[in-house]
Amino acid sequence: MATTQPHAVDTSLGPIAVEANEPTPGLRVFELPAEVSPDSAHRWILAHHDGPALASFTAEDDATHAATQVGALVDWTRNAMTVANLLGPGGMNDLMELLRAAGGQHPNA
């Protein structure tokens, strides 16, 4: 079951607080506030609990599904740098393939 957590979204205007679901420990899914990238159809973000966005999606269900797909790759409750080191180059490629297969786009697209 997903839990709700406060999450800070870094923007050019500074951090904005949102409520995020945590469908997989350490991974959060949230909708961008209306004032952030208002023209983007990819409003749902999958992010690491430390803040870095992994991908953006057009639907919450897609972002949640992606979180469950990538959840087994590494212990996402660790800090972002540790996660990157644990994944290594091969794991990063696997991560990107899973995110694209789930409909994910670059989070700044």
ROKOL-798680 format. One record per atom (N, C-alpha, C): residue number from 1; residue in three letters; atom name; x, y, z. Coordinates in nm, 3 decimals. Layout:
ATOM   i  aa at       X       Y       Z
ATOM NUM Ala CA       X       Y       Z
...
// end
This chain:
ATOM   i  aa at       X       Y       Z
ATOM   1 Met  N   0.083  -0.118   0.000
ATOM   1 Met CA   0.000   0.000   0.000
ATOM   1 Met  C   0.088   0.125   0.000
ATOM   2 Ala  N   0.054   0.221  -0.081
ATOM   2 Ala CA   0.130   0.344  -0.092
ATOM   2 Ala  C   0.104   0.432   0.030
ATOM   3 Thr  N   0.208   0.498   0.075
ATOM   3 Thr CA   0.195   0.594   0.183
ATOM   3 Thr  C   0.216   0.734   0.127
ATOM   4 Thr  N   0.160   0.835   0.192
ATOM   4 Thr CA   0.176   0.973   0.147
ATOM   4 Thr  C   0.287   1.039   0.228
ATOM   5 Gln  N   0.374   1.110   0.156
ATOM   5 Gln CA   0.488   1.177   0.217
ATOM   5 Gln  C   0.498   1.319   0.165
ATOM   6 Pro  N   0.543   1.414   0.246
ATOM   6 Pro CA   0.574   1.546   0.191
ATOM   6 Pro  C   0.699   1.535   0.105
ATOM   7 His  N   0.702   1.612  -0.003
ATOM   7 His CA   0.815   1.607  -0.095
ATOM   7 His  C   0.840   1.748  -0.147
ATOM   8 Ala  N   0.965   1.786  -0.160
ATOM   8 Ala CA   1.001   1.918  -0.212
ATOM   8 Ala  C   1.042   1.905  -0.358
ATOM   9 Val  N   0.980   1.987  -0.443
ATOM   9 Val CA   1.013   1.991  -0.585
ATOM   9 Val  C   1.100   2.114  -0.608
ATOM  10 Asp  N   1.221   2.094  -0.658
ATOM  10 Asp CA   1.308   2.207  -0.688
ATOM  10 Asp  C   1.265   2.270  -0.820
ATOM  11 Thr  N   1.242   2.401  -0.819
ATOM  11 Thr CA   1.204   2.474  -0.940
ATOM  11 Thr  C   1.294   2.597  -0.952
ATOM  12 Ser  N   1.286   2.664  -1.065
ATOM  12 Ser CA   1.365   2.785  -1.085
ATOM  12 Ser  C   1.324   2.896  -0.987
ATOM  13 Leu  N   1.204   2.885  -0.931
ATOM  13 Leu CA   1.156   2.983  -0.833
ATOM  13 Leu  C   1.182   2.939  -0.690
ATOM  14 Gly  N   1.248   2.825  -0.674
ATOM  14 Gly CA   1.275   2.771  -0.542
ATOM  14 Gly  C   1.193   2.645  -0.518
ATOM  15 Pro  N   1.212   2.581  -0.402
ATOM  15 Pro CA   1.140   2.457  -0.374
ATOM  15 Pro  C   0.991   2.481  -0.351
ATOM  16 Ile  N   0.910   2.384  -0.399
ATOM  16 Ile CA   0.766   2.385  -0.379
ATOM  16 Ile  C   0.729   2.254  -0.311
ATOM  17 Ala  N   0.651   2.262  -0.206
ATOM  17 Ala CA   0.609   2.142  -0.131
ATOM  17 Ala  C   0.489   2.078  -0.199
ATOM  18 Val  N   0.494   1.945  -0.214
ATOM  18 Val CA   0.383   1.867  -0.267
ATOM  18 Val  C   0.364   1.745  -0.177
ATOM  19 Glu  N   0.249   1.680  -0.190
ATOM  19 Glu CA   0.225   1.552  -0.125
ATOM  19 Glu  C   0.254   1.444  -0.230
ATOM  20 Ala  N   0.330   1.344  -0.190
ATOM  20 Ala CA   0.369   1.238  -0.282
ATOM  20 Ala  C   0.331   1.102  -0.225
ATOM  21 Asn  N   0.289   1.013  -0.313
ATOM  21 Asn CA   0.270   0.873  -0.275
ATOM  21 Asn  C   0.404   0.804  -0.279
ATOM  22 Glu  N   0.421   0.703  -0.197
ATOM  22 Glu CA   0.545   0.625  -0.196
ATOM  22 Glu  C   0.508   0.479  -0.222
ATOM  23 Pro  N   0.486   0.445  -0.351
ATOM  23 Pro CA   0.442   0.309  -0.385
ATOM  23 Pro  C   0.549   0.203  -0.362
ATOM  24 Thr  N   0.672   0.245  -0.364
ATOM  24 Thr CA   0.787   0.158  -0.339
ATOM  24 Thr  C   0.875   0.233  -0.240
ATOM  25 Pro  N   0.924   0.169  -0.134
ATOM  25 Pro CA   1.007   0.241  -0.037
ATOM  25 Pro  C   1.120   0.319  -0.105
ATOM  26 Gly  N   1.123   0.449  -0.078
ATOM  26 Gly CA   1.228   0.535  -0.131
ATOM  26 Gly  C   1.195   0.603  -0.263
ATOM  27 Leu  N   1.087   0.561  -0.329
ATOM  27 Leu CA   1.046   0.622  -0.456
ATOM  27 Leu  C   0.912   0.692  -0.437
ATOM  28 Arg  N   0.903   0.812  -0.488
ATOM  28 Arg CA   0.782   0.893  -0.471
ATOM  28 Arg  C   0.720   0.930  -0.604
ATOM  29 Val  N   0.588   0.938  -0.605
ATOM  29 Val CA   0.510   0.976  -0.722
ATOM  29 Val  C   0.422   1.095  -0.683
ATOM  30 Phe  N   0.428   1.200  -0.763
ATOM  30 Phe CA   0.348   1.319  -0.734
ATOM  30 Phe  C   0.313   1.392  -0.863
ATOM  31 Glu  N   0.210   1.474  -0.853
ATOM  31 Glu CA   0.170   1.557  -0.966
ATOM  31 Glu  C   0.236   1.693  -0.952
ATOM  32 Leu  N   0.289   1.743  -1.064
ATOM  32 Leu CA   0.347   1.877  -1.062
ATOM  32 Leu  C   0.239   1.980  -1.031
ATOM  33 Pro  N   0.271   2.079  -0.949
ATOM  33 Pro CA   0.176   2.187  -0.927
ATOM  33 Pro  C   0.147   2.260  -1.059
ATOM  34 Ala  N   0.029   2.319  -1.070
ATOM  34 Ala CA  -0.015   2.383  -1.194
ATOM  34 Ala  C   0.082   2.489  -1.244
ATOM  35 Glu  N   0.151   2.557  -1.155
ATOM  35 Glu CA   0.242   2.665  -1.196
ATOM  35 Glu  C   0.377   2.616  -1.247
ATOM  36 Val  N   0.404   2.487  -1.235
ATOM  36 Val CA   0.531   2.430  -1.282
ATOM  36 Val  C   0.508   2.365  -1.418
ATOM  37 Ser  N   0.581   2.409  -1.517
ATOM  37 Ser CA   0.571   2.356  -1.654
ATOM  37 Ser  C   0.425   2.341  -1.698
ATOM  38 Pro  N   0.349   2.450  -1.700
ATOM  38 Pro CA   0.205   2.440  -1.727
ATOM  38 Pro  C   0.169   2.380  -1.863
ATOM  39 Asp  N   0.259   2.384  -1.960
ATOM  39 Asp CA   0.228   2.331  -2.093
ATOM  39 Asp  C   0.262   2.183  -2.110
ATOM  40 Ser  N   0.325   2.125  -2.009
ATOM  40 Ser CA   0.367   1.985  -2.019
ATOM  40 Ser  C   0.251   1.890  -1.993
ATOM  41 Ala  N   0.236   1.790  -2.078
ATOM  41 Ala CA   0.136   1.685  -2.058
ATOM  41 Ala  C   0.186   1.580  -1.958
ATOM  42 His  N   0.315   1.579  -1.933
ATOM  42 His CA   0.377   1.482  -1.841
ATOM  42 His  C   0.380   1.543  -1.701
ATOM  43 Arg  N   0.266   1.538  -1.632
ATOM  43 Arg CA   0.246   1.605  -1.504
ATOM  43 Arg  C   0.284   1.519  -1.384
ATOM  44 Trp  N   0.298   1.388  -1.404
ATOM  44 Trp CA   0.325   1.297  -1.293
ATOM  44 Trp  C   0.472   1.260  -1.291
ATOM  45 Ile  N   0.535   1.278  -1.176
ATOM  45 Ile CA   0.679   1.259  -1.162
ATOM  45 Ile  C   0.708   1.140  -1.071
ATOM  46 Leu  N   0.804   1.059  -1.114
ATOM  46 Leu CA   0.861   0.954  -1.030
ATOM  46 Leu  C   0.996   1.006  -0.985
ATOM  47 Ala  N   1.015   1.015  -0.854
ATOM  47 Ala CA   1.137   1.074  -0.800
ATOM  47 Ala  C   1.193   0.990  -0.685
ATOM  48 His  N   1.322   1.006  -0.663
ATOM  48 His CA   1.389   0.949  -0.547
ATOM  48 His  C   1.349   1.032  -0.426
ATOM  49 His  N   1.341   0.971  -0.309
ATOM  49 His CA   1.299   1.044  -0.189
ATOM  49 His  C   1.389   1.161  -0.156
ATOM  50 Asp  N   1.515   1.159  -0.200
ATOM  50 Asp CA   1.607   1.271  -0.178
ATOM  50 Asp  C   1.575   1.390  -0.268
ATOM  51 Gly  N   1.492   1.369  -0.369
ATOM  51 Gly CA   1.454   1.479  -0.456
ATOM  51 Gly  C   1.472   1.458  -0.605
ATOM  52 Pro  N   1.581   1.393  -0.648
ATOM  52 Pro CA   1.601   1.383  -0.794
ATOM  52 Pro  C   1.487   1.310  -0.866
ATOM  53 Ala  N   1.438   1.373  -0.971
ATOM  53 Ala CA   1.333   1.313  -1.054
ATOM  53 Ala  C   1.396   1.210  -1.146
ATOM  54 Leu  N   1.329   1.095  -1.160
ATOM  54 Leu CA   1.376   0.990  -1.250
ATOM  54 Leu  C   1.309   0.998  -1.385
ATOM  55 Ala  N   1.179   1.028  -1.388
ATOM  55 Ala CA   1.105   1.034  -1.514
ATOM  55 Ala  C   0.972   1.105  -1.491
ATOM  56 Ser  N   0.912   1.152  -1.600
ATOM  56 Ser CA   0.779   1.212  -1.594
ATOM  56 Ser  C   0.683   1.129  -1.679
ATOM  57 Phe  N   0.555   1.132  -1.641
ATOM  57 Phe CA   0.453   1.048  -1.703
ATOM  57 Phe  C   0.326   1.129  -1.724
ATOM  58 Thr  N   0.241   1.081  -1.814
ATOM  58 Thr CA   0.113   1.148  -1.837
ATOM  58 Thr  C   0.006   1.106  -1.738
ATOM  59 Ala  N   0.026   0.996  -1.668
ATOM  59 Ala CA  -0.076   0.946  -1.576
ATOM  59 Ala  C  -0.011   0.894  -1.447
ATOM  60 Glu  N  -0.082   0.911  -1.337
ATOM  60 Glu CA  -0.034   0.864  -1.208
ATOM  60 Glu  C  -0.012   0.712  -1.209
ATOM  61 Asp  N  -0.104   0.638  -1.270
ATOM  61 Asp CA  -0.091   0.492  -1.275
ATOM  61 Asp  C   0.038   0.450  -1.344
ATOM  62 Asp  N   0.076   0.521  -1.450
ATOM  62 Asp CA   0.200   0.487  -1.522
ATOM  62 Asp  C   0.322   0.511  -1.434
ATOM  63 Ala  N   0.323   0.623  -1.363
ATOM  63 Ala CA   0.435   0.653  -1.274
ATOM  63 Ala  C   0.444   0.552  -1.160
ATOM  64 Thr  N   0.328   0.514  -1.106
ATOM  64 Thr CA   0.324   0.415  -0.997
ATOM  64 Thr  C   0.370   0.278  -1.046
ATOM  65 His  N   0.325   0.241  -1.165
ATOM  65 His CA   0.369   0.114  -1.224
ATOM  65 His  C   0.520   0.114  -1.245
ATOM  66 Ala  N   0.574   0.224  -1.294
ATOM  66 Ala CA   0.719   0.235  -1.314
ATOM  66 Ala  C   0.794   0.220  -1.182
ATOM  67 Ala  N   0.739   0.279  -1.075
ATOM  67 Ala CA   0.804   0.267  -0.944
ATOM  67 Ala  C   0.814   0.121  -0.900
ATOM  68 Thr  N   0.707   0.045  -0.924
ATOM  68 Thr CA   0.712  -0.096  -0.885
ATOM  68 Thr  C   0.808  -0.174  -0.975
ATOM  69 Gln  N   0.818  -0.134  -1.101
ATOM  69 Gln CA   0.909  -0.203  -1.194
ATOM  69 Gln  C   1.056  -0.181  -1.157
ATOM  70 Val  N   1.092  -0.059  -1.120
ATOM  70 Val CA   1.232  -0.029  -1.090
ATOM  70 Val  C   1.267  -0.054  -0.944
ATOM  71 Gly  N   1.165  -0.079  -0.861
ATOM  71 Gly CA   1.188  -0.098  -0.718
ATOM  71 Gly  C   1.284  -0.209  -0.684
ATOM  72 Ala  N   1.288  -0.313  -0.765
ATOM  72 Ala CA   1.374  -0.428  -0.736
ATOM  72 Ala  C   1.520  -0.407  -0.777
ATOM  73 Leu  N   1.550  -0.298  -0.847
ATOM  73 Leu CA   1.687  -0.278  -0.896
ATOM  73 Leu  C   1.786  -0.249  -0.785
ATOM  74 Val  N   1.741  -0.179  -0.681
ATOM  74 Val CA   1.833  -0.134  -0.576
ATOM  74 Val  C   1.751  -0.091  -0.454
ATOM  75 Asp  N   1.816  -0.073  -0.342
ATOM  75 Asp CA   1.750  -0.022  -0.221
ATOM  75 Asp  C   1.735   0.130  -0.235
ATOM  76 Trp  N   1.617   0.174  -0.277
ATOM  76 Trp CA   1.591   0.316  -0.304
ATOM  76 Trp  C   1.581   0.398  -0.177
ATOM  77 Thr  N   1.581   0.335  -0.058
ATOM  77 Thr CA   1.576   0.412   0.066
ATOM  77 Thr  C   1.711   0.472   0.101
ATOM  78 Arg  N   1.815   0.429   0.032
ATOM  78 Arg CA   1.950   0.485   0.052
ATOM  78 Arg  C   1.955   0.623  -0.011
ATOM  79 Asn  N   2.061   0.702   0.017
ATOM  79 Asn CA   2.069   0.835  -0.042
ATOM  79 Asn  C   2.097   0.824  -0.192
ATOM  80 Ala  N   2.071   0.930  -0.264
ATOM  80 Ala CA   2.078   0.928  -0.410
ATOM  80 Ala  C   2.216   0.889  -0.463
ATOM  81 Met  N   2.322   0.937  -0.402
ATOM  81 Met CA   2.457   0.904  -0.449
ATOM  81 Met  C   2.486   0.755  -0.428
ATOM  82 Thr  N   2.444   0.701  -0.315
ATOM  82 Thr CA   2.464   0.559  -0.289
ATOM  82 Thr  C   2.387   0.475  -0.390
ATOM  83 Val  N   2.263   0.515  -0.418
ATOM  83 Val CA   2.181   0.444  -0.517
ATOM  83 Val  C   2.252   0.445  -0.653
ATOM  84 Ala  N   2.302   0.560  -0.695
ATOM  84 Ala CA   2.371   0.569  -0.825
ATOM  84 Ala  C   2.493   0.477  -0.827
ATOM  85 Asn  N   2.568   0.474  -0.717
ATOM  85 Asn CA   2.686   0.387  -0.711
ATOM  85 Asn  C   2.647   0.240  -0.711
ATOM  86 Leu  N   2.540   0.205  -0.640
ATOM  86 Leu CA   2.495   0.066  -0.637
ATOM  86 Leu  C   2.445   0.021  -0.774
ATOM  87 Leu  N   2.376   0.110  -0.844
ATOM  87 Leu CA   2.327   0.076  -0.979
ATOM  87 Leu  C   2.442   0.057  -1.076
ATOM  88 Gly  N   2.540   0.146  -1.071
ATOM  88 Gly CA   2.651   0.140  -1.165
ATOM  88 Gly  C   2.601   0.164  -1.307
ATOM  89 Pro  N   2.693   0.166  -1.405
ATOM  89 Pro CA   2.654   0.194  -1.544
ATOM  89 Pro  C   2.553   0.094  -1.601
ATOM  90 Gly  N   2.570  -0.033  -1.574
ATOM  90 Gly CA   2.477  -0.134  -1.626
ATOM  90 Gly  C   2.339  -0.119  -1.567
ATOM  91 Gly  N   2.332  -0.094  -1.436
ATOM  91 Gly CA   2.206  -0.075  -1.369
ATOM  91 Gly  C   2.136   0.052  -1.414
ATOM  92 Met  N   2.213   0.156  -1.444
ATOM  92 Met CA   2.153   0.280  -1.495
ATOM  92 Met  C   2.089   0.255  -1.631
ATOM  93 Asn  N   2.154   0.174  -1.714
ATOM  93 Asn CA   2.094   0.139  -1.844
ATOM  93 Asn  C   1.964   0.060  -1.824
ATOM  94 Asp  N   1.965  -0.035  -1.731
ATOM  94 Asp CA   1.843  -0.111  -1.700
ATOM  94 Asp  C   1.733  -0.018  -1.650
ATOM  95 Leu  N   1.769   0.075  -1.562
ATOM  95 Leu CA   1.673   0.171  -1.509
ATOM  95 Leu  C   1.610   0.252  -1.622
ATOM  96 Met  N   1.692   0.305  -1.711
ATOM  96 Met CA   1.640   0.387  -1.820
ATOM  96 Met  C   1.550   0.306  -1.913
ATOM  97 Glu  N   1.587   0.182  -1.942
ATOM  97 Glu CA   1.503   0.097  -2.027
ATOM  97 Glu  C   1.367   0.070  -1.962
ATOM  98 Leu  N   1.366   0.041  -1.832
ATOM  98 Leu CA   1.240   0.016  -1.761
ATOM  98 Leu  C   1.152   0.141  -1.760
ATOM  99 Leu  N   1.213   0.256  -1.736
ATOM  99 Leu CA   1.135   0.381  -1.733
ATOM  99 Leu  C   1.075   0.412  -1.870
ATOM 100 Arg  N   1.153   0.395  -1.976
ATOM 100 Arg CA   1.101   0.420  -2.112
ATOM 100 Arg  C   0.991   0.320  -2.147
ATOM 101 Ala  N   1.010   0.194  -2.111
ATOM 101 Ala CA   0.910   0.092  -2.140
ATOM 101 Ala  C   0.779   0.121  -2.066
ATOM 102 Ala  N   0.787   0.187  -1.952
ATOM 102 Ala CA   0.666   0.221  -1.876
ATOM 102 Ala  C   0.604   0.353  -1.922
ATOM 103 Gly  N   0.662   0.415  -2.026
ATOM 103 Gly CA   0.608   0.540  -2.079
ATOM 103 Gly  C   0.672   0.666  -2.023
ATOM 104 Gly  N   0.781   0.649  -1.953
ATOM 104 Gly CA   0.849   0.764  -1.891
ATOM 104 Gly  C   0.925   0.847  -1.992
ATOM 105 Gln  N   0.929   0.975  -1.964
ATOM 105 Gln CA   1.005   1.072  -2.041
ATOM 105 Gln  C   1.109   1.136  -1.950
ATOM 106 His  N   1.206   1.204  -2.010
ATOM 106 His CA   1.301   1.280  -1.929
ATOM 106 His  C   1.221   1.376  -1.841
ATOM 107 Pro  N   1.254   1.388  -1.713
ATOM 107 Pro CA   1.170   1.468  -1.623
ATOM 107 Pro  C   1.164   1.617  -1.657
ATOM 108 Asn  N   1.254   1.666  -1.738
ATOM 108 Asn CA   1.252   1.807  -1.775
ATOM 108 Asn  C   1.198   1.829  -1.914
ATOM 109 Ala  N   1.139   1.725  -1.974
ATOM 109 Ala CA   1.088   1.736  -2.111
ATOM 109 Ala  C   0.956   1.810  -2.115
// end
